[in-house]
Every structure is written in C-alpha cells, then in structure tokens.
Amino acid sequence: MGPRRPPELYRAPFPLYALQLHADTGLAVTAGGGGAAKTGIKNGVHFLQLERIGGQLSASLLHSHDTATRATMTMALAGDIIAAGQDAHCHLLRFRLQRPAAGAAGHSGGGDKGPRKRKASSPAGQGEGDTRSETSEVTVETLRSVQTDFSPDTLQKAVRVSADHALLATGGTDGFLRLWEFPSMKKMLEFKAHDGEIEDIALGPGNKMVTAGRDFQCCVWQRDQLVTGLRWNENLPAIPDKAYRYQACRFGKVEDDVEALRLYTVQVPHKRERRPPPCYLTKWDGKSFLPLLTQPCGAEVISCLSVSDSGTFLGLGTVTGSVAIYVSFSLQRLYYVKEAHGIVVTDVAFMPESGRGRELLAGDEAALLSVAVDSRCKLHLLPHRRSFPVWLLLLLCAGLIVATILLLQLAFPGFL
C-alpha cells in the first residue's frame, strides 16, 4: 500500500510554476500566473507562512505581490532577495517579514493584498508542540530588472544564485549562459553554452558551473571555458547518445563528509514511444565529474528535481503530476504518490534543515513541497525510518547463540 494522498497546503488563484523555502522565517514563496494573455487569470508572487498547529503542518497566505502581466516561471532565493524569471527578464524583489505586537492588526500598502489566514485543508503530519506565530506582515520592493534572454521566443528558463550570494546565473531559450554580479546585476560574462534552450543550471564551488541543454549536452564550465561534457551512458552502450536529453542538474552535499560533493542529473527520453522507456537518475562525483551510479526512475517523464540540504534525499516531480522521494546514496525510491497533482509538477523543494525549517520538520525526516499547473501546493512527509541500533542487534545475536548452546546441552547431555 502506497502513501496516502498528500495534503493540500494551499490553492492559488493561478497556475503555480516556482517555489522557494526560506529557512530563517519559515516562509514558502510560490509564484506563477496566466501571463500576458487576457484570460482574467492574475500573475503574482505569494508568501505563505508555514507553521505547525496542533501537530499539523499548515500554510496561511501572508501577502500577495502583483506582477502585472508577467508570470514568474523560474525563481531563486538569496537571503531576503528573490530573483524572479518573468518572460525575458530577471526581476529582483526584496521582501521583509515584520512581526507586529500581539493583538496588532497590520496591513500592507502598495495595492498588494495584506495578511490573510487560511487553514490547511487536511492533516499534514503529527508531532508535539506548536510553532504558530502571531499574524505577520510581508512588504515587497522591486530592486531592479534586467533582460536575460534575447531569442525570438524570449524566455528565461533557469536562474541560480551562488552559495555565497555573490553571483547569479541565468539561461534561456537563446542558449546563452549569462553571469551577473549579485545583487547589482552588472553583467560579468556571457557565452553560447548550448545550441538551443538551456533547461537547467547548477552552481558549484570553485566557480564551476553545470548547464543542461536541449541539445543532448550537459556541460561543466569554468567561467566560459568548457571543462568537460558529461556522458551518463558511457557504461550503457545499448543506449544511443541522442535517445535521451538532460532535463535537470543539481549539486548536493554528502552526509558525514564535508569534503565530498555530488552532482545529480535527470535524463528523459527525447522522443515519446507507445511503450515509454524509463527516465534515469545519475549520481556523479562533484569534483572529477565521473559517473558513480545510474538508476532508472520510472516511465513518467521527470519535470523537476530538488536536493535536500544535507544531500540525503532527492525530490522528483513528473509531467503527469506524480511526486517521488529518492535516497541519494543508492538512488532507491522511498516515497511515491501517483498523480499527486492533476497536471505537470512544475517545482519541488525540501523543507530547510536549519533555522525555523528544522522546527517545522518536528519528528519527520524530510518534508517535500510540490507545486503544479493545477494551482495547488502539496506536502509530502517522510517519517523517520525505523532501524535497530547496532548494540541491540549484537545483543540479540549473542542471546541466540547462548540459547542454541543451552538447547543442545539439553538434547545431548554430554555435549559440553
């Protein structure tokens, strides 16, 4: 029997495309919209307060920031600054969370919607204690906007901020990788990285960058110099080079080894067949970029990838609405809900393992949030896996040996 249906944390008035979680404040920032089409569907960035009430994880809308005719399709978070990809531009927004005095009723200005409480639609887990806070207020200001894509069908498809928040990288349909000083957005470098769209970007230590393109290539760069091209199928000769393309790439830590680093990539079939072939997950050494392990991850086409803070878990969403959690060590699936959403899962994000995120996790080992075109944000909990302590296992083995000897002595009095 699989996991029960995941609880719905929030339902937006527009399709959701991007999701980020803020560790210090416990905010979930999600965004999307209907774009410039005059369909009556709005565009916006919504700030949700995550809190544990009566042992249940819930979300409430604190603030709705209107983005006019622009739908946010991609998003990165660095401290209190959001880098939002809207059409061909990257917009920088700074938000501030203000906690008013007890009993004070706040409201936001600038024409945006203010605080509004909303209960979770179903239980999201059990734990002890509450982490609920008084109703807070979020204010948002626009810092600047720069054009990041210049193709005829302009669209920024990927944005990432470096770990030290000094560098921002963007990629889009024109195949150019552009690097910007952050948050000044002064252009540092641009070069043609792929013949076609850039699907995803990963930023690693030592100014290493990885780009996944629709041209069947996944490349490692040192600034604008190509370090190496990845070949996930070099040990799988039965799979032709152009049967699969790279869909996503992410760096991740290695638990209990601070010096190690891993890169994870998702490969999806280039063409759909009547009997769909499987997608694949590949784990790479994050320094030598040699493949360490490749495993199939089902026939549903993967749409998005996330790695937990500790690097222990991988979260996947699919174009058919399913959500899965894998353990990074063996790339084995621990959690799966078929069609958790009614349509494409556009983004997934793990609950931070530090700050307020750690409090919200309570007794769960991991929590993954997913958003989709169906306008819903859903919660996927991974309870702590039960295991026997080593000392208890050794004690049981010793007891079994003693019991065996005693039985033999009873059956054969002269045994000892």
C-alpha positions as CSV (number, residue, x, y, z in Angstrom):
1,M,0.0,0.0,0.0
2,G,1.5,3.4,-1.0
3,P,1.4,6.6,0.9
4,R,-1.9,8.3,1.5
5,R,-2.9,11.2,-0.7
6,P,-0.7,14.2,0.2
7,P,-2.4,17.1,2.0
8,E,-3.1,20.3,0.1
9,L,-1.3,23.2,1.9
10,Y,-2.5,26.0,-0.4
11,R,-4.5,26.7,-3.5
12,A,-3.6,29.8,-5.6
13,P,-5.9,31.7,-8.0
14,F,-3.5,31.0,-10.8
15,P,-1.1,28.2,-12.1
16,L,2.0,27.8,-10.0
17,Y,5.4,27.5,-11.6
18,A,8.1,28.2,-9.0
19,L,8.7,27.5,-5.3
20,Q,11.3,28.5,-2.8
21,L,11.5,28.0,1.0
22,H,13.2,30.4,3.4
23,A,14.9,28.7,6.3
24,D,15.1,31.6,8.8
25,T,11.5,32.8,8.6
26,G,9.6,29.6,7.6
27,L,8.1,31.3,4.6
28,A,7.2,29.4,1.4
29,V,7.4,31.7,-1.6
30,T,5.5,30.5,-4.6
31,A,4.7,32.2,-7.9
32,G,3.0,31.9,-11.3
33,G,0.2,33.3,-13.3
34,G,-1.6,33.3,-16.6
35,G,0.9,35.5,-18.3
36,A,0.1,38.4,-20.7
37,A,-3.0,36.6,-22.2
38,K,-6.2,38.4,-21.4
39,T,-7.9,35.4,-19.8
40,G,-8.6,37.1,-16.4
41,I,-6.0,34.9,-14.7
42,K,-3.8,37.1,-12.5
43,N,0.0,36.9,-12.1
44,G,1.7,37.1,-8.7
45,V,4.1,36.0,-6.0
46,H,2.5,34.6,-2.9
47,F,4.2,34.5,0.5
48,L,2.9,31.6,2.7
49,Q,3.6,31.3,6.4
50,L,4.3,27.7,7.3
51,E,3.6,26.7,10.9
52,R,2.8,23.7,13.0
53,I,-0.6,23.9,14.8
54,G,-1.7,21.1,17.0
55,G,0.9,18.8,15.5
56,Q,-0.2,19.5,11.9
57,L,1.8,21.4,9.3
58,S,-0.3,24.2,7.7
59,A,0.1,27.2,5.5
60,S,-1.5,30.6,5.5
61,L,-1.3,33.4,3.0
62,L,0.5,36.4,4.4
63,H,1.0,38.5,1.3
64,S,0.2,38.6,-2.4
65,H,2.5,40.6,-4.6
66,D,1.0,41.5,-8.0
67,T,3.4,41.1,-11.0
68,A,1.1,42.8,-13.6
69,T,1.1,41.0,-16.9
70,R,4.2,38.9,-16.1
71,A,4.0,35.3,-14.9
72,T,7.0,34.2,-12.8
73,M,8.3,30.9,-14.4
74,T,11.6,30.5,-12.5
75,M,12.8,31.7,-9.2
76,A,15.9,31.7,-6.9
77,L,16.2,32.9,-3.3
78,A,19.2,34.5,-1.7
79,G,18.6,35.8,1.8
80,D,15.8,38.4,1.5
81,I,16.1,38.8,-2.2
82,I,14.1,36.9,-4.8
83,A,15.4,36.6,-8.4
84,A,12.2,36.0,-10.5
85,G,12.3,35.0,-14.1
86,Q,9.4,36.7,-15.9
87,D,9.4,36.4,-19.7
88,A,12.8,37.6,-21.0
89,H,13.7,39.4,-17.8
90,C,15.1,38.7,-14.3
91,H,13.4,40.9,-11.7
92,L,14.9,41.3,-8.2
93,L,12.5,41.7,-5.3
94,R,13.4,42.3,-1.7
95,F,10.9,41.2,0.9
96,R,10.8,41.9,4.6
97,L,8.8,39.9,7.3
98,Q,7.5,42.2,10.0
99,R,6.1,40.7,13.2
100,P,3.7,43.2,14.8
101,A,3.0,43.4,18.5
102,A,0.5,40.9,19.9
103,G,-3.0,41.9,19.0
104,A,-2.0,44.5,16.4
105,A,-3.7,44.2,13.1
106,G,-1.3,45.1,10.2
107,H,-2.0,45.8,6.6
108,S,0.3,46.1,3.6
109,G,0.4,49.1,1.2
110,G,1.2,49.5,-2.4
111,G,-2.1,47.9,-3.6
112,D,-1.0,44.4,-2.6
113,K,-3.1,42.1,-0.5
114,G,-2.2,42.0,3.1
115,P,-2.2,39.2,5.7
116,R,-4.9,36.6,5.5
117,K,-5.1,33.4,7.4
118,R,-6.0,30.1,5.8
119,K,-6.2,26.7,7.4
120,A,-4.7,23.6,5.9
121,S,-7.3,21.6,4.1
122,S,-6.2,18.3,5.7
123,P,-3.9,17.0,8.3
124,A,-0.2,17.2,7.3
125,G,1.5,15.2,10.0
126,Q,1.7,14.6,13.7
127,G,4.2,16.0,16.2
128,E,4.4,17.6,19.6
129,G,4.0,21.3,20.2
130,D,3.0,24.2,18.1
131,T,5.3,26.6,16.1
132,R,2.5,29.0,15.4
133,S,3.3,32.7,15.5
134,E,1.2,35.9,15.6
135,T,0.0,37.1,12.2
136,S,2.9,38.8,10.4
137,E,3.2,41.2,7.5
138,V,5.3,41.0,4.4
139,T,6.4,44.0,2.4
140,V,8.0,43.8,-1.0
141,E,10.0,46.2,-3.1
142,T,11.3,45.9,-6.6
143,L,15.1,46.5,-6.8
144,R,15.8,46.2,-10.5
145,S,15.1,44.3,-13.7
146,V,17.5,43.2,-16.5
147,Q,16.8,41.4,-19.8
148,T,18.4,37.9,-19.7
149,D,17.3,36.3,-22.9
150,F,17.4,37.7,-26.5
151,S,15.9,34.9,-28.7
152,P,12.8,35.5,-30.9
153,D,10.8,33.4,-28.4
154,T,12.3,35.1,-25.3
155,L,12.1,33.2,-22.1
156,Q,14.4,32.9,-19.1
157,K,14.2,29.2,-18.3
158,A,16.7,28.9,-15.4
159,V,18.2,31.1,-12.7
160,R,20.6,30.2,-9.8
161,V,22.4,32.1,-7.1
162,S,25.8,31.0,-5.8
163,A,26.2,29.8,-2.3
164,D,28.0,33.0,-1.2
165,H,25.2,35.1,-2.9
166,A,27.8,37.0,-5.0
167,L,26.9,35.6,-8.4
168,L,23.7,35.0,-10.3
169,A,23.5,32.8,-13.4
170,T,20.7,32.8,-16.0
171,G,19.9,30.7,-19.0
172,G,17.1,30.8,-21.6
173,T,15.9,29.9,-25.0
174,D,18.8,31.6,-26.8
175,G,21.3,29.1,-25.3
176,F,23.5,31.7,-23.7
177,L,24.7,31.4,-20.1
178,R,24.9,34.9,-18.5
179,L,26.7,35.6,-15.3
180,W,25.8,38.7,-13.2
181,E,27.2,40.3,-10.1
182,F,24.6,39.9,-7.3
183,P,22.6,41.9,-6.4
184,S,23.8,44.8,-8.5
185,M,23.1,42.8,-11.7
186,K,26.1,44.1,-13.5
187,K,26.9,41.6,-16.3
188,M,30.2,39.8,-15.8
189,L,30.2,37.3,-18.7
190,E,28.0,35.8,-21.4
191,F,28.7,33.0,-23.9
192,K,26.9,30.5,-26.0
193,A,26.7,27.3,-23.9
194,H,24.2,25.3,-25.9
195,D,22.7,25.0,-29.4
196,G,19.2,25.5,-28.2
197,E,17.5,26.1,-24.9
198,I,19.2,25.8,-21.6
199,E,17.0,23.7,-19.3
200,D,18.8,24.0,-16.0
201,I,21.9,25.4,-14.3
202,A,23.8,24.2,-11.2
203,L,26.5,26.3,-9.5
204,G,29.2,24.6,-7.6
205,P,32.3,25.5,-5.6
206,G,35.4,26.9,-7.3
207,N,33.4,28.8,-9.9
208,K,32.3,25.5,-11.5
209,M,29.0,25.7,-13.4
210,V,27.0,22.9,-15.0
211,T,24.4,23.5,-17.7
212,A,21.8,21.1,-19.1
213,G,20.6,21.9,-22.6
214,R,18.1,20.5,-25.1
215,D,20.9,19.7,-27.5
216,F,21.6,16.4,-25.6
217,Q,24.6,18.0,-23.8
218,C,25.3,18.6,-20.1
219,C,28.5,20.7,-19.8
220,V,30.8,21.7,-16.9
221,W,32.2,25.2,-17.2
222,Q,35.0,27.2,-15.6
223,R,33.8,30.7,-16.4
224,D,33.5,30.5,-20.3
225,Q,35.9,27.6,-20.7
226,L,34.5,24.1,-21.2
227,V,35.9,21.7,-18.6
228,T,34.2,18.6,-19.8
229,G,31.0,17.3,-21.3
230,L,29.1,14.7,-19.2
231,R,28.3,11.2,-20.7
232,W,25.9,9.4,-18.4
233,N,25.5,6.5,-20.8
234,E,29.2,5.7,-21.4
235,N,28.8,2.5,-19.5
236,L,25.4,1.7,-21.1
237,P,26.3,1.0,-24.7
238,A,22.8,-0.1,-25.6
239,I,21.5,3.4,-25.1
240,P,22.3,5.7,-28.1
241,D,23.7,9.2,-27.4
242,K,20.6,11.0,-28.8
243,A,17.9,8.8,-27.3
244,Y,17.9,10.9,-24.1
245,R,18.4,14.5,-23.2
246,Y,19.3,16.1,-19.9
247,Q,16.4,17.7,-18.1
248,A,17.8,18.8,-14.7
249,C,21.1,19.1,-12.7
250,R,21.8,19.9,-9.1
251,F,24.8,19.8,-6.7
252,G,24.3,18.2,-3.3
253,K,26.3,17.6,-0.2
254,V,27.4,14.2,1.1
255,E,26.2,13.4,4.6
256,D,29.0,12.9,7.1
257,D,31.7,14.0,4.6
258,V,32.1,17.8,4.3
259,E,34.9,17.5,1.7
260,A,32.8,15.5,-0.8
261,L,30.3,16.8,-3.3
262,R,27.9,15.1,-5.7
263,L,26.2,16.2,-8.9
264,Y,22.8,14.7,-9.8
265,T,21.3,14.8,-13.3
266,V,18.0,13.6,-14.7
267,Q,17.8,12.1,-18.2
268,V,14.5,11.9,-20.1
269,P,13.6,10.3,-23.4
270,H,14.0,12.6,-26.4
271,K,11.0,11.1,-28.1
272,R,7.9,9.5,-26.7
273,E,7.0,6.0,-27.7
274,R,4.0,3.8,-27.4
275,R,5.7,1.9,-24.7
276,P,7.6,4.7,-22.9
277,P,11.2,3.9,-21.9
278,P,12.3,4.8,-18.4
279,C,13.9,8.0,-17.3
280,Y,17.2,7.9,-15.5
281,L,18.9,9.4,-12.4
282,T,22.7,9.7,-12.4
283,K,25.0,10.5,-9.5
284,W,28.4,12.0,-10.3
285,D,31.5,12.8,-8.3
286,G,31.2,16.6,-7.9
287,K,34.9,17.2,-8.4
288,S,36.1,14.7,-11.0
289,F,32.6,14.6,-12.8
290,L,32.9,10.8,-13.2
291,P,29.6,8.9,-13.1
292,L,29.2,6.9,-9.9
293,L,25.7,5.4,-10.2
294,T,22.8,5.4,-12.7
295,Q,19.3,4.1,-11.9
296,P,16.0,4.1,-13.8
297,C,13.3,6.2,-12.1
298,G,10.1,5.1,-13.8
299,A,8.5,5.7,-17.2
300,E,6.8,9.0,-16.2
301,V,8.7,11.9,-17.7
302,I,10.6,13.9,-14.9
303,S,9.8,17.6,-14.9
304,C,11.8,18.9,-11.9
305,L,14.5,17.9,-9.4
306,S,15.4,19.1,-5.9
307,V,18.1,18.0,-3.3
308,S,17.7,18.2,0.4
309,D,20.1,20.5,2.4
310,S,22.0,17.5,3.8
311,G,22.2,15.8,0.4
312,T,20.4,12.8,1.8
313,F,17.2,12.9,-0.4
314,L,16.3,13.8,-3.9
315,G,12.8,15.0,-4.8
316,L,11.3,14.5,-8.3
317,G,8.1,15.7,-10.0
318,T,6.7,14.4,-13.2
319,V,4.7,15.8,-16.2
320,T,1.8,13.5,-15.2
321,G,1.6,15.0,-11.7
322,S,3.4,12.3,-9.6
323,V,5.9,13.1,-6.9
324,A,8.7,10.9,-5.6
325,I,11.5,11.0,-3.0
326,Y,14.7,9.0,-3.5
327,V,17.6,8.3,-1.2
328,S,20.7,9.8,-2.8
329,F,23.1,7.1,-1.6
330,S,21.6,4.3,-3.6
331,L,19.1,6.2,-5.8
332,Q,16.4,3.9,-4.5
333,R,12.8,5.2,-4.2
334,L,11.5,5.8,-0.7
335,Y,8.2,7.6,-1.4
336,Y,5.9,7.8,-4.4
337,V,2.4,9.2,-5.0
338,K,1.0,8.7,-8.4
339,E,-0.7,11.8,-9.8
340,A,-0.5,13.7,-6.6
341,H,-1.3,16.7,-8.8
342,G,-3.8,16.7,-11.7
343,I,-1.2,18.0,-14.2
344,V,2.5,18.9,-14.6
345,V,4.5,19.3,-11.4
346,T,6.5,22.5,-12.1
347,D,8.7,22.7,-9.0
348,V,9.6,20.8,-5.8
349,A,11.5,22.0,-2.7
350,F,12.6,20.3,0.5
351,M,11.9,21.9,3.9
352,P,15.2,23.6,5.1
353,E,17.1,21.6,7.7
354,S,18.2,24.7,9.6
355,G,16.6,27.7,11.3
356,R,12.8,27.6,11.5
357,G,12.7,24.8,9.0
358,R,14.2,22.4,11.5
359,E,11.4,23.3,13.9
360,L,8.7,22.7,11.3
361,L,10.1,19.3,10.5
362,A,9.5,18.2,14.0
363,G,9.5,14.4,14.1
364,D,9.7,13.9,10.3
365,E,12.9,13.0,8.5
366,A,12.1,15.1,5.5
367,A,9.3,17.2,4.0
368,L,8.9,18.0,0.3
369,L,6.6,20.7,-1.0
370,S,5.4,20.5,-4.6
371,V,3.5,23.0,-6.9
372,A,1.9,22.4,-10.2
373,V,-0.1,24.0,-13.0
374,D,-3.2,22.9,-11.1
375,S,-2.6,25.8,-8.8
376,R,-2.0,23.6,-5.7
377,C,0.8,23.4,-3.3
378,K,1.0,20.0,-1.6
379,L,3.0,18.5,1.2
380,H,4.9,15.1,1.2
381,L,6.2,13.9,4.5
382,L,8.8,11.2,5.0
383,P,8.7,9.9,8.6
384,H,11.8,8.7,10.3
385,R,12.8,5.3,9.1
386,R,12.8,2.7,11.8
387,S,16.0,0.8,12.4
388,F,17.5,-1.4,15.1
389,P,20.5,0.0,17.0
390,V,23.7,-1.9,16.3
391,W,24.1,-2.8,20.0
392,L,20.6,-4.3,20.1
393,L,21.4,-6.4,17.1
394,L,24.6,-7.7,18.6
395,L,22.8,-8.5,21.9
396,L,20.1,-10.4,20.0
397,C,22.8,-12.4,18.2
398,A,24.6,-13.2,21.4
399,G,21.3,-14.3,23.0
400,L,20.5,-16.5,20.1
401,I,24.0,-18.2,20.4
402,V,23.5,-18.8,24.1
403,A,20.0,-20.2,23.6
404,T,21.3,-22.6,20.9
405,I,24.0,-23.9,23.2
406,L,21.6,-24.4,26.0
407,L,19.2,-26.3,23.8
408,L,22.0,-28.6,22.5
409,Q,23.1,-29.3,26.1
410,L,19.5,-30.3,27.0
411,A,19.2,-32.5,23.9
412,F,22.7,-34.0,24.3
413,P,23.7,-34.0,28.0
414,G,27.3,-34.8,27.1
415,F,27.6,-32.0,24.5
416,L,29.7,-29.7,26.7
